[in-house]
Amino acid sequence: MNLHPQIAALAAQMEDLSTFLRAQGDRLWPGRIDLCRHLVADSNFAGVDRFLRLFEGEDGLGGVTLGDPGAMAELERLRKAALSLAQRLAKEEGAD
């Protein structure tokens, strides 16, 4: 079964984000992101919802910082891309 292009794009962005954080030595967020990604890849909207909830609160994914400015810029790029796709899918889901 082929995934809808937007769902496939989100799963790919989530994988990139998870891989990057893992490469930076993060032990918490890659596993949480991967769980969401697996749900998304199974066309389960709960993965989108769970991913968006990862950004809630001060201790959320949006608050993760890295010491290296170059790595931080890449984290911001990856985070923004994945969040944007997830928000778009959530908005479309809510419109149905």
Secondary structure, DSSP 4 states (H G I P E B T S, - for coil): -PPPHHHHHHHHHHHHHHHHHHHTT-SSHHHHHHHHHHHHHTT-THHHHHHHHTT-STTSGGG---SSHHHHHHHHHHHHHHHHHHHHHHHHHHH-
